[in-house]
Amino acid sequence: MATVVNEQITDAVTQTNVKVVAESPAMALGNVYQTAAHSTGIMFENAVNIQNQQNILTHAATTQGTMQIYSVDTISDAISIAKMLNP
């Protein structure tokens, strides 16, 4: 038994389906752009964090090197005194 449906209803359903199908590529591309922007943001956050860590390491290495430079005379004096005491 065939059911007769009003043409306005079928037209409205068809238009809705066409609208959804037509918007799908734009929505998908919007999701791609949003994901790319989020990934880029995280990448920059990680880059800043790595730079901060490298800065800390640089300061620590500089401090250690400076301490070694200032202790050269003390070490050489200690070695000279040890040689004089133990001929």
PyMOL Python script that loads the backbone (N, CA, C, O; Angstrom):
from pymol import cmd

cmd.read_pdbstr("""\
ATOM      1  N   MET A   1       0.849  -1.169   0.000  1.00  0.00           N
ATOM      2  CA  MET A   1       0.000   0.000   0.000  1.00  0.00           C
ATOM      3  C   MET A   1       0.900   1.239   0.000  1.00  0.00           C
ATOM      4  O   MET A   1       1.757   1.381   0.872  1.00  0.00           O
ATOM      5  N   ALA A   2       0.717   2.096  -0.931  1.00  0.00           N
ATOM      6  CA  ALA A   2       1.532   3.303  -1.061  1.00  0.00           C
ATOM      7  C   ALA A   2       0.985   4.398  -0.168  1.00  0.00           C
ATOM      8  O   ALA A   2      -0.218   4.655  -0.118  1.00  0.00           O
ATOM      9  N   THR A   3       1.919   5.040   0.541  1.00  0.00           N
ATOM     10  CA  THR A   3       1.531   6.150   1.405  1.00  0.00           C
ATOM     11  C   THR A   3       1.818   7.442   0.665  1.00  0.00           C
ATOM     12  O   THR A   3       2.915   7.631   0.140  1.00  0.00           O
ATOM     13  N   VAL A   4       0.857   8.314   0.623  1.00  0.00           N
ATOM     14  CA  VAL A   4       1.014   9.581  -0.057  1.00  0.00           C
ATOM     15  C   VAL A   4       1.505  10.600   0.972  1.00  0.00           C
ATOM     16  O   VAL A   4       0.885  10.800   2.016  1.00  0.00           O
ATOM     17  N   VAL A   5       2.640  11.242   0.647  1.00  0.00           N
ATOM     18  CA  VAL A   5       3.214  12.254   1.539  1.00  0.00           C
ATOM     19  C   VAL A   5       3.130  13.590   0.836  1.00  0.00           C
ATOM     20  O   VAL A   5       3.350  13.694  -0.370  1.00  0.00           O
ATOM     21  N   ASN A   6       2.815  14.584   1.593  1.00  0.00           N
ATOM     22  CA  ASN A   6       2.702  15.935   1.059  1.00  0.00           C
ATOM     23  C   ASN A   6       4.043  16.345   0.449  1.00  0.00           C
ATOM     24  O   ASN A   6       5.096  16.079   1.028  1.00  0.00           O
ATOM     25  N   GLU A   7       4.007  16.978  -0.692  1.00  0.00           N
ATOM     26  CA  GLU A   7       5.226  17.398  -1.394  1.00  0.00           C
ATOM     27  C   GLU A   7       6.032  18.400  -0.581  1.00  0.00           C
ATOM     28  O   GLU A   7       7.261  18.405  -0.664  1.00  0.00           O
ATOM     29  N   GLN A   8       5.383  19.236   0.191  1.00  0.00           N
ATOM     30  CA  GLN A   8       6.097  20.218   1.013  1.00  0.00           C
ATOM     31  C   GLN A   8       6.963  19.526   2.066  1.00  0.00           C
ATOM     32  O   GLN A   8       8.058  19.990   2.384  1.00  0.00           O
ATOM     33  N   ILE A   9       6.462  18.413   2.601  1.00  0.00           N
ATOM     34  CA  ILE A   9       7.243  17.670   3.609  1.00  0.00           C
ATOM     35  C   ILE A   9       8.468  17.032   2.963  1.00  0.00           C
ATOM     36  O   ILE A   9       9.576  17.148   3.486  1.00  0.00           O
ATOM     37  N   THR A  10       8.280  16.374   1.851  1.00  0.00           N
ATOM     38  CA  THR A  10       9.429  15.757   1.177  1.00  0.00           C
ATOM     39  C   THR A  10      10.429  16.804   0.732  1.00  0.00           C
ATOM     40  O   THR A  10      11.637  16.575   0.790  1.00  0.00           O
ATOM     41  N   ASP A  11       9.937  17.957   0.285  1.00  0.00           N
ATOM     42  CA  ASP A  11      10.832  19.039  -0.114  1.00  0.00           C
ATOM     43  C   ASP A  11      11.629  19.560   1.074  1.00  0.00           C
ATOM     44  O   ASP A  11      12.825  19.821   0.945  1.00  0.00           O
ATOM     45  N   ALA A  12      10.989  19.713   2.226  1.00  0.00           N
ATOM     46  CA  ALA A  12      11.676  20.206   3.426  1.00  0.00           C
ATOM     47  C   ALA A  12      12.738  19.220   3.879  1.00  0.00           C
ATOM     48  O   ALA A  12      13.841  19.625   4.244  1.00  0.00           O
ATOM     49  N   VAL A  13      12.418  17.916   3.862  1.00  0.00           N
ATOM     50  CA  VAL A  13      13.389  16.888   4.260  1.00  0.00           C
ATOM     51  C   VAL A  13      14.556  16.865   3.283  1.00  0.00           C
ATOM     52  O   VAL A  13      15.711  16.768   3.699  1.00  0.00           O
ATOM     53  N   THR A  14      14.269  16.952   2.009  1.00  0.00           N
ATOM     54  CA  THR A  14      15.327  16.955   0.996  1.00  0.00           C
ATOM     55  C   THR A  14      16.248  18.155   1.168  1.00  0.00           C
ATOM     56  O   THR A  14      17.469  18.022   1.097  1.00  0.00           O
ATOM     57  N   GLN A  15      15.662  19.322   1.393  1.00  0.00           N
ATOM     58  CA  GLN A  15      16.481  20.523   1.578  1.00  0.00           C
ATOM     59  C   GLN A  15      17.351  20.420   2.831  1.00  0.00           C
ATOM     60  O   GLN A  15      18.501  20.857   2.835  1.00  0.00           O
ATOM     61  N   THR A  16      16.797  19.846   3.879  1.00  0.00           N
ATOM     62  CA  THR A  16      17.578  19.670   5.106  1.00  0.00           C
ATOM     63  C   THR A  16      18.748  18.724   4.866  1.00  0.00           C
ATOM     64  O   THR A  16      19.865  18.991   5.310  1.00  0.00           O
ATOM     65  N   ASN A  17      18.500  17.634   4.176  1.00  0.00           N
ATOM     66  CA  ASN A  17      19.575  16.678   3.872  1.00  0.00           C
ATOM     67  C   ASN A  17      20.650  17.318   2.997  1.00  0.00           C
ATOM     68  O   ASN A  17      21.841  17.108   3.223  1.00  0.00           O
ATOM     69  N   VAL A  18      20.236  18.094   2.004  1.00  0.00           N
ATOM     70  CA  VAL A  18      21.199  18.772   1.134  1.00  0.00           C
ATOM     71  C   VAL A  18      22.020  19.770   1.935  1.00  0.00           C
ATOM     72  O   VAL A  18      23.228  19.889   1.728  1.00  0.00           O
ATOM     73  N   LYS A  19      21.372  20.489   2.851  1.00  0.00           N
ATOM     74  CA  LYS A  19      22.069  21.468   3.680  1.00  0.00           C
ATOM     75  C   LYS A  19      23.141  20.788   4.539  1.00  0.00           C
ATOM     76  O   LYS A  19      24.265  21.280   4.637  1.00  0.00           O
ATOM     77  N   VAL A  20      22.791  19.657   5.159  1.00  0.00           N
ATOM     78  CA  VAL A  20      23.741  18.930   6.002  1.00  0.00           C
ATOM     79  C   VAL A  20      24.913  18.420   5.179  1.00  0.00           C
ATOM     80  O   VAL A  20      26.066  18.544   5.591  1.00  0.00           O
ATOM     81  N   VAL A  21      24.621  17.847   4.021  1.00  0.00           N
ATOM     82  CA  VAL A  21      25.682  17.323   3.158  1.00  0.00           C
ATOM     83  C   VAL A  21      26.561  18.462   2.643  1.00  0.00           C
ATOM     84  O   VAL A  21      27.776  18.302   2.528  1.00  0.00           O
ATOM     85  N   ALA A  22      25.959  19.603   2.335  1.00  0.00           N
ATOM     86  CA  ALA A  22      26.731  20.732   1.808  1.00  0.00           C
ATOM     87  C   ALA A  22      27.645  21.332   2.871  1.00  0.00           C
ATOM     88  O   ALA A  22      28.726  21.827   2.550  1.00  0.00           O
ATOM     89  N   GLU A  23      27.218  21.293   4.141  1.00  0.00           N
ATOM     90  CA  GLU A  23      28.029  21.888   5.206  1.00  0.00           C
ATOM     91  C   GLU A  23      29.140  20.970   5.706  1.00  0.00           C
ATOM     92  O   GLU A  23      30.057  21.433   6.384  1.00  0.00           O
ATOM     93  N   SER A  24      29.077  19.696   5.389  1.00  0.00           N
ATOM     94  CA  SER A  24      30.045  18.728   5.924  1.00  0.00           C
ATOM     95  C   SER A  24      31.497  19.062   5.574  1.00  0.00           C
ATOM     96  O   SER A  24      32.341  19.029   6.469  1.00  0.00           O
ATOM     97  N   PRO A  25      31.833  19.382   4.317  1.00  0.00           N
ATOM     98  CA  PRO A  25      33.232  19.701   4.030  1.00  0.00           C
ATOM     99  C   PRO A  25      33.738  20.926   4.794  1.00  0.00           C
ATOM    100  O   PRO A  25      34.883  20.949   5.248  1.00  0.00           O
ATOM    101  N   ALA A  26      32.897  21.927   4.931  1.00  0.00           N
ATOM    102  CA  ALA A  26      33.308  23.126   5.667  1.00  0.00           C
ATOM    103  C   ALA A  26      33.538  22.804   7.138  1.00  0.00           C
ATOM    104  O   ALA A  26      34.497  23.290   7.736  1.00  0.00           O
ATOM    105  N   MET A  27      32.672  21.994   7.722  1.00  0.00           N
ATOM    106  CA  MET A  27      32.842  21.607   9.123  1.00  0.00           C
ATOM    107  C   MET A  27      34.118  20.786   9.305  1.00  0.00           C
ATOM    108  O   MET A  27      34.864  20.990  10.263  1.00  0.00           O
ATOM    109  N   ALA A  28      34.361  19.862   8.383  1.00  0.00           N
ATOM    110  CA  ALA A  28      35.557  19.027   8.475  1.00  0.00           C
ATOM    111  C   ALA A  28      36.815  19.873   8.361  1.00  0.00           C
ATOM    112  O   ALA A  28      37.767  19.680   9.118  1.00  0.00           O
ATOM    113  N   LEU A  29      36.823  20.802   7.424  1.00  0.00           N
ATOM    114  CA  LEU A  29      37.986  21.668   7.256  1.00  0.00           C
ATOM    115  C   LEU A  29      38.166  22.581   8.461  1.00  0.00           C
ATOM    116  O   LEU A  29      39.295  22.866   8.859  1.00  0.00           O
ATOM    117  N   GLY A  30      37.071  23.040   9.040  1.00  0.00           N
ATOM    118  CA  GLY A  30      37.159  23.838  10.261  1.00  0.00           C
ATOM    119  C   GLY A  30      37.780  23.047  11.394  1.00  0.00           C
ATOM    120  O   GLY A  30      38.592  23.578  12.152  1.00  0.00           O
ATOM    121  N   ASN A  31      37.404  21.774  11.518  1.00  0.00           N
ATOM    122  CA  ASN A  31      38.014  20.919  12.543  1.00  0.00           C
ATOM    123  C   ASN A  31      39.507  20.720  12.292  1.00  0.00           C
ATOM    124  O   ASN A  31      40.305  20.704  13.229  1.00  0.00           O
ATOM    125  N   VAL A  32      39.876  20.569  11.022  1.00  0.00           N
ATOM    126  CA  VAL A  32      41.292  20.411  10.685  1.00  0.00           C
ATOM    127  C   VAL A  32      42.076  21.665  11.068  1.00  0.00           C
ATOM    128  O   VAL A  32      43.151  21.565  11.658  1.00  0.00           O
ATOM    129  N   TYR A  33      41.548  22.839  10.740  1.00  0.00           N
ATOM    130  CA  TYR A  33      42.227  24.088  11.073  1.00  0.00           C
ATOM    131  C   TYR A  33      42.343  24.277  12.584  1.00  0.00           C
ATOM    132  O   TYR A  33      43.373  24.726  13.086  1.00  0.00           O
ATOM    133  N   GLN A  34      41.277  23.929  13.299  1.00  0.00           N
ATOM    134  CA  GLN A  34      41.302  24.077  14.749  1.00  0.00           C
ATOM    135  C   GLN A  34      42.336  23.140  15.366  1.00  0.00           C
ATOM    136  O   GLN A  34      43.058  23.532  16.283  1.00  0.00           O
ATOM    137  N   THR A  35      42.412  21.924  14.878  1.00  0.00           N
ATOM    138  CA  THR A  35      43.399  20.969  15.381  1.00  0.00           C
ATOM    139  C   THR A  35      44.815  21.439  15.062  1.00  0.00           C
ATOM    140  O   THR A  35      45.708  21.332  15.902  1.00  0.00           O
ATOM    141  N   ALA A  36      45.021  21.951  13.869  1.00  0.00           N
ATOM    142  CA  ALA A  36      46.344  22.447  13.486  1.00  0.00           C
ATOM    143  C   ALA A  36      46.752  23.633  14.357  1.00  0.00           C
ATOM    144  O   ALA A  36      47.904  23.730  14.779  1.00  0.00           O
ATOM    145  N   ALA A  37      45.813  24.527  14.624  1.00  0.00           N
ATOM    146  CA  ALA A  37      46.125  25.687  15.467  1.00  0.00           C
ATOM    147  C   ALA A  37      46.458  25.246  16.890  1.00  0.00           C
ATOM    148  O   ALA A  37      47.376  25.782  17.510  1.00  0.00           O
ATOM    149  N   HIS A  38      45.726  24.290  17.396  1.00  0.00           N
ATOM    150  CA  HIS A  38      45.994  23.784  18.751  1.00  0.00           C
ATOM    151  C   HIS A  38      47.368  23.119  18.814  1.00  0.00           C
ATOM    152  O   HIS A  38      48.128  23.346  19.756  1.00  0.00           O
ATOM    153  N   SER A  39      47.685  22.302  17.818  1.00  0.00           N
ATOM    154  CA  SER A  39      48.992  21.631  17.787  1.00  0.00           C
ATOM    155  C   SER A  39      50.127  22.643  17.683  1.00  0.00           C
ATOM    156  O   SER A  39      51.167  22.484  18.321  1.00  0.00           O
ATOM    157  N   THR A  40      49.925  23.679  16.881  1.00  0.00           N
ATOM    158  CA  THR A  40      50.950  24.714  16.752  1.00  0.00           C
ATOM    159  C   THR A  40      51.141  25.453  18.069  1.00  0.00           C
ATOM    160  O   THR A  40      52.269  25.772  18.444  1.00  0.00           O
ATOM    161  N   GLY A  41      50.055  25.725  18.768  1.00  0.00           N
ATOM    162  CA  GLY A  41      50.155  26.380  20.072  1.00  0.00           C
ATOM    163  C   GLY A  41      50.937  25.546  21.062  1.00  0.00           C
ATOM    164  O   GLY A  41      51.784  26.070  21.785  1.00  0.00           O
ATOM    165  N   ILE A  42      50.662  24.249  21.105  1.00  0.00           N
ATOM    166  CA  ILE A  42      51.400  23.365  22.010  1.00  0.00           C
ATOM    167  C   ILE A  42      52.872  23.310  21.613  1.00  0.00           C
ATOM    168  O   ILE A  42      53.749  23.267  22.475  1.00  0.00           O
ATOM    169  N   MET A  43      53.141  23.312  20.314  1.00  0.00           N
ATOM    170  CA  MET A  43      54.530  23.287  19.848  1.00  0.00           C
ATOM    171  C   MET A  43      55.290  24.522  20.334  1.00  0.00           C
ATOM    172  O   MET A  43      56.434  24.413  20.777  1.00  0.00           O
ATOM    173  N   PHE A  44      54.660  25.691  20.252  1.00  0.00           N
ATOM    174  CA  PHE A  44      55.315  26.911  20.713  1.00  0.00           C
ATOM    175  C   PHE A  44      55.490  26.914  22.226  1.00  0.00           C
ATOM    176  O   PHE A  44      56.500  27.402  22.734  1.00  0.00           O
ATOM    177  N   GLU A  45      54.510  26.372  22.951  1.00  0.00           N
ATOM    178  CA  GLU A  45      54.654  26.271  24.404  1.00  0.00           C
ATOM    179  C   GLU A  45      55.846  25.387  24.763  1.00  0.00           C
ATOM    180  O   GLU A  45      56.626  25.714  25.658  1.00  0.00           O
ATOM    181  N   ASN A  46      55.977  24.272  24.061  1.00  0.00           N
ATOM    182  CA  ASN A  46      57.108  23.378  24.315  1.00  0.00           C
ATOM    183  C   ASN A  46      58.432  24.045  23.956  1.00  0.00           C
ATOM    184  O   ASN A  46      59.429  23.857  24.653  1.00  0.00           O
ATOM    185  N   ALA A  47      58.451  24.819  22.880  1.00  0.00           N
ATOM    186  CA  ALA A  47      59.676  25.503  22.477  1.00  0.00           C
ATOM    187  C   ALA A  47      60.112  26.513  23.539  1.00  0.00           C
ATOM    188  O   ALA A  47      61.299  26.621  23.847  1.00  0.00           O
ATOM    189  N   VAL A  48      59.157  27.247  24.093  1.00  0.00           N
ATOM    190  CA  VAL A  48      59.472  28.218  25.144  1.00  0.00           C
ATOM    191  C   VAL A  48      59.989  27.497  26.384  1.00  0.00           C
ATOM    192  O   VAL A  48      60.943  27.950  27.016  1.00  0.00           O
ATOM    193  N   ASN A  49      59.361  26.377  26.731  1.00  0.00           N
ATOM    194  CA  ASN A  49      59.804  25.617  27.896  1.00  0.00           C
ATOM    195  C   ASN A  49      61.222  25.095  27.698  1.00  0.00           C
ATOM    196  O   ASN A  49      62.035  25.151  28.621  1.00  0.00           O
ATOM    197  N   ILE A  50      61.526  24.592  26.515  1.00  0.00           N
ATOM    198  CA  ILE A  50      62.876  24.091  26.230  1.00  0.00           C
ATOM    199  C   ILE A  50      63.889  25.229  26.304  1.00  0.00           C
ATOM    200  O   ILE A  50      64.987  25.040  26.828  1.00  0.00           O
ATOM    201  N   GLN A  51      63.539  26.406  25.787  1.00  0.00           N
ATOM    202  CA  GLN A  51      64.445  27.551  25.872  1.00  0.00           C
ATOM    203  C   GLN A  51      64.714  27.927  27.319  1.00  0.00           C
ATOM    204  O   GLN A  51      65.846  28.251  27.676  1.00  0.00           O
ATOM    205  N   ASN A  52      63.683  27.886  28.154  1.00  0.00           N
ATOM    206  CA  ASN A  52      63.887  28.196  29.576  1.00  0.00           C
ATOM    207  C   ASN A  52      64.813  27.183  30.231  1.00  0.00           C
ATOM    208  O   ASN A  52      65.683  27.552  31.021  1.00  0.00           O
ATOM    209  N   GLN A  53      64.630  25.918  29.907  1.00  0.00           N
ATOM    210  CA  GLN A  53      65.498  24.885  30.480  1.00  0.00           C
ATOM    211  C   GLN A  53      66.938  25.071  30.015  1.00  0.00           C
ATOM    212  O   GLN A  53      67.870  24.902  30.801  1.00  0.00           O
ATOM    213  N   GLN A  54      67.125  25.417  28.747  1.00  0.00           N
ATOM    214  CA  GLN A  54      68.474  25.656  28.236  1.00  0.00           C
ATOM    215  C   GLN A  54      69.114  26.867  28.912  1.00  0.00           C
ATOM    216  O   GLN A  54      70.318  26.881  29.170  1.00  0.00           O
ATOM    217  N   ASN A  55      68.300  27.879  29.195  1.00  0.00           N
ATOM    218  CA  ASN A  55      68.795  29.055  29.911  1.00  0.00           C
ATOM    219  C   ASN A  55      69.298  28.676  31.288  1.00  0.00           C
ATOM    220  O   ASN A  55      70.361  29.129  31.712  1.00  0.00           O
ATOM    221  N   ILE A  56      68.537  27.844  31.990  1.00  0.00           N
ATOM    222  CA  ILE A  56      68.944  27.403  33.323  1.00  0.00           C
ATOM    223  C   ILE A  56      70.252  26.622  33.246  1.00  0.00           C
ATOM    224  O   ILE A  56      71.151  26.825  34.063  1.00  0.00           O
ATOM    225  N   LEU A  57      70.357  25.723  32.257  1.00  0.00           N
ATOM    226  CA  LEU A  57      71.595  24.958  32.098  1.00  0.00           C
ATOM    227  C   LEU A  57      72.779  25.859  31.775  1.00  0.00           C
ATOM    228  O   LEU A  57      73.885  25.633  32.266  1.00  0.00           O
ATOM    229  N   THR A  58      72.554  26.865  30.965  1.00  0.00           N
ATOM    230  CA  THR A  58      73.635  27.796  30.613  1.00  0.00           C
ATOM    231  C   THR A  58      74.120  28.551  31.835  1.00  0.00           C
ATOM    232  O   THR A  58      75.325  28.713  32.028  1.00  0.00           O
ATOM    233  N   HIS A  59      73.191  29.015  32.662  1.00  0.00           N
ATOM    234  CA  HIS A  59      73.588  29.727  33.878  1.00  0.00           C
ATOM    235  C   HIS A  59      74.342  28.810  34.832  1.00  0.00           C
ATOM    236  O   HIS A  59      75.323  29.227  35.447  1.00  0.00           O
ATOM    237  N   ALA A  60      73.893  27.567  34.960  1.00  0.00           N
ATOM    238  CA  ALA A  60      74.580  26.627  35.841  1.00  0.00           C
ATOM    239  C   ALA A  60      75.984  26.337  35.335  1.00  0.00           C
ATOM    240  O   ALA A  60      76.929  26.285  36.122  1.00  0.00           O
ATOM    241  N   ALA A  61      76.130  26.148  34.023  1.00  0.00           N
ATOM    242  CA  ALA A  61      77.459  25.876  33.456  1.00  0.00           C
ATOM    243  C   ALA A  61      78.379  27.088  33.617  1.00  0.00           C
ATOM    244  O   ALA A  61      79.564  26.937  33.916  1.00  0.00           O
ATOM    245  N   THR A  62      77.836  28.278  33.419  1.00  0.00           N
ATOM    246  CA  THR A  62      78.646  29.497  33.587  1.00  0.00           C
ATOM    247  C   THR A  62      79.096  29.646  35.031  1.00  0.00           C
ATOM    248  O   THR A  62      80.250  29.988  35.287  1.00  0.00           O
ATOM    249  N   THR A  63      78.208  29.396  35.968  1.00  0.00           N
ATOM    250  CA  THR A  63      78.565  29.489  37.385  1.00  0.00           C
ATOM    251  C   THR A  63      79.636  28.467  37.735  1.00  0.00           C
ATOM    252  O   THR A  63      80.598  28.782  38.435  1.00  0.00           O
ATOM    253  N   GLN A  64      79.468  27.238  37.244  1.00  0.00           N
ATOM    254  CA  GLN A  64      80.458  26.195  37.527  1.00  0.00           C
ATOM    255  C   GLN A  64      81.816  26.556  36.926  1.00  0.00           C
ATOM    256  O   GLN A  64      82.848  26.379  37.574  1.00  0.00           O
ATOM    257  N   GLY A  65      81.818  27.056  35.705  1.00  0.00           N
ATOM    258  CA  GLY A  65      83.081  27.462  35.072  1.00  0.00           C
ATOM    259  C   GLY A  65      83.747  28.602  35.807  1.00  0.00           C
ATOM    260  O   GLY A  65      84.965  28.605  35.984  1.00  0.00           O
ATOM    261  N   THR A  66      82.957  29.572  36.236  1.00  0.00           N
ATOM    262  CA  THR A  66      83.507  30.706  36.992  1.00  0.00           C
ATOM    263  C   THR A  66      84.098  30.230  38.312  1.00  0.00           C
ATOM    264  O   THR A  66      85.163  30.699  38.716  1.00  0.00           O
ATOM    265  N   MET A  67      83.433  29.320  38.979  1.00  0.00           N
ATOM    266  CA  MET A  67      83.966  28.780  40.238  1.00  0.00           C
ATOM    267  C   MET A  67      85.284  28.061  39.999  1.00  0.00           C
ATOM    268  O   MET A  67      86.200  28.167  40.815  1.00  0.00           O
ATOM    269  N   GLN A  68      85.396  27.335  38.899  1.00  0.00           N
ATOM    270  CA  GLN A  68      86.644  26.637  38.599  1.00  0.00           C
ATOM    271  C   GLN A  68      87.764  27.620  38.286  1.00  0.00           C
ATOM    272  O   GLN A  68      88.910  27.412  38.684  1.00  0.00           O
ATOM    273  N   ILE A  69      87.430  28.686  37.574  1.00  0.00           N
ATOM    274  CA  ILE A  69      88.463  29.683  37.245  1.00  0.00           C
ATOM    275  C   ILE A  69      88.999  30.333  38.516  1.00  0.00           C
ATOM    276  O   ILE A  69      90.208  30.513  38.664  1.00  0.00           O
ATOM    277  N   TYR A  70      88.092  30.685  39.437  1.00  0.00           N
ATOM    278  CA  TYR A  70      88.529  31.337  40.668  1.00  0.00           C
ATOM    279  C   TYR A  70      89.259  30.388  41.613  1.00  0.00           C
ATOM    280  O   TYR A  70      90.000  30.843  42.485  1.00  0.00           O
ATOM    281  N   SER A  71      89.067  29.090  41.459  1.00  0.00           N
ATOM    282  CA  SER A  71      89.716  28.144  42.369  1.00  0.00           C
ATOM    283  C   SER A  71      91.037  27.619  41.822  1.00  0.00           C
ATOM    284  O   SER A  71      91.678  26.804  42.486  1.00  0.00           O
ATOM    285  N   VAL A  72      91.469  28.046  40.647  1.00  0.00           N
ATOM    286  CA  VAL A  72      92.721  27.556  40.056  1.00  0.00           C
ATOM    287  C   VAL A  72      93.905  27.928  40.948  1.00  0.00           C
ATOM    288  O   VAL A  72      94.760  27.084  41.216  1.00  0.00           O
ATOM    289  N   ASP A  73      93.969  29.163  41.406  1.00  0.00           N
ATOM    290  CA  ASP A  73      95.089  29.587  42.249  1.00  0.00           C
ATOM    291  C   ASP A  73      95.111  28.808  43.555  1.00  0.00           C
ATOM    292  O   ASP A  73      96.177  28.416  44.029  1.00  0.00           O
ATOM    293  N   THR A  74      93.961  28.586  44.127  1.00  0.00           N
ATOM    294  CA  THR A  74      93.886  27.857  45.389  1.00  0.00           C
ATOM    295  C   THR A  74      94.361  26.427  45.213  1.00  0.00           C
ATOM    296  O   THR A  74      95.092  25.905  46.055  1.00  0.00           O
ATOM    297  N   ILE A  75      93.953  25.792  44.127  1.00  0.00           N
ATOM    298  CA  ILE A  75      94.372  24.412  43.881  1.00  0.00           C
ATOM    299  C   ILE A  75      95.866  24.345  43.625  1.00  0.00           C
ATOM    300  O   ILE A  75      96.541  23.458  44.146  1.00  0.00           O
ATOM    301  N   SER A  76      96.397  25.270  42.828  1.00  0.00           N
ATOM    302  CA  SER A  76      97.833  25.243  42.546  1.00  0.00           C
ATOM    303  C   SER A  76      98.643  25.536  43.804  1.00  0.00           C
ATOM    304  O   SER A  76      99.726  24.979  43.987  1.00  0.00           O
ATOM    305  N   ASP A  77      98.125  26.407  44.674  1.00  0.00           N
ATOM    306  CA  ASP A  77      98.802  26.656  45.956  1.00  0.00           C
ATOM    307  C   ASP A  77      98.801  25.407  46.819  1.00  0.00           C
ATOM    308  O   ASP A  77      99.806  25.071  47.445  1.00  0.00           O
ATOM    309  N   ALA A  78      97.666  24.720  46.846  1.00  0.00           N
ATOM    310  CA  ALA A  78      97.576  23.499  47.653  1.00  0.00           C
ATOM    311  C   ALA A  78      98.517  22.432  47.129  1.00  0.00           C
ATOM    312  O   ALA A  78      99.128  21.714  47.921  1.00  0.00           O
ATOM    313  N   ILE A  79      98.648  22.309  45.844  1.00  0.00           N
ATOM    314  CA  ILE A  79      99.560  21.311  45.242  1.00  0.00           C
ATOM    315  C   ILE A  79     101.004  21.678  45.562  1.00  0.00           C
ATOM    316  O   ILE A  79     101.807  20.805  45.890  1.00  0.00           O
ATOM    317  N   SER A  80     101.339  22.970  45.469  1.00  0.00           N
ATOM    318  CA  SER A  80     102.711  23.399  45.772  1.00  0.00           C
ATOM    319  C   SER A  80     103.062  23.145  47.229  1.00  0.00           C
ATOM    320  O   SER A  80     104.161  22.682  47.534  1.00  0.00           O
ATOM    321  N   ILE A  81     102.137  23.444  48.124  1.00  0.00           N
ATOM    322  CA  ILE A  81     102.383  23.205  49.553  1.00  0.00           C
ATOM    323  C   ILE A  81     102.514  21.718  49.814  1.00  0.00           C
ATOM    324  O   ILE A  81     103.364  21.314  50.607  1.00  0.00           O
ATOM    325  N   ALA A  82     101.708  20.894  49.179  1.00  0.00           N
ATOM    326  CA  ALA A  82     101.802  19.451  49.372  1.00  0.00           C
ATOM    327  C   ALA A  82     103.132  18.930  48.881  1.00  0.00           C
ATOM    328  O   ALA A  82     103.696  18.025  49.497  1.00  0.00           O
ATOM    329  N   LYS A  83     103.662  19.475  47.779  1.00  0.00           N
ATOM    330  CA  LYS A  83     104.983  19.040  47.267  1.00  0.00           C
ATOM    331  C   LYS A  83     106.107  19.468  48.199  1.00  0.00           C
ATOM    332  O   LYS A  83     107.099  18.757  48.362  1.00  0.00           O
ATOM    333  N   MET A  84     105.939  20.644  48.813  1.00  0.00           N
ATOM    334  CA  MET A  84     106.989  21.114  49.737  1.00  0.00           C
ATOM    335  C   MET A  84     106.988  20.276  51.013  1.00  0.00           C
ATOM    336  O   MET A  84     108.048  20.004  51.577  1.00  0.00           O
ATOM    337  N   LEU A  85     105.823  19.871  51.463  1.00  0.00           N
ATOM    338  CA  LEU A  85     105.743  19.099  52.696  1.00  0.00           C
ATOM    339  C   LEU A  85     106.162  17.641  52.491  1.00  0.00           C
ATOM    340  O   LEU A  85     106.660  17.014  53.427  1.00  0.00           O
ATOM    341  N   ASN A  86     105.976  17.103  51.322  1.00  0.00           N
ATOM    342  CA  ASN A  86     106.336  15.727  51.022  1.00  0.00           C
ATOM    343  C   ASN A  86     107.370  15.707  49.887  1.00  0.00           C
ATOM    344  O   ASN A  86     107.016  15.546  48.719  1.00  0.00           O
ATOM    345  N   PRO A  87     108.637  15.871  50.241  1.00  0.00           N
ATOM    346  CA  PRO A  87     109.663  15.942  49.168  1.00  0.00           C
ATOM    347  C   PRO A  87     109.917  14.621  48.493  1.00  0.00           C
ATOM    348  O   PRO A  87     110.744  14.539  47.585  1.00  0.00           O
TER     349      PRO A  87
END
""", "prot")
cmd.dss("prot")
cmd.show_as("cartoon", "prot")
cmd.util.cbc("prot")
cmd.orient("prot")
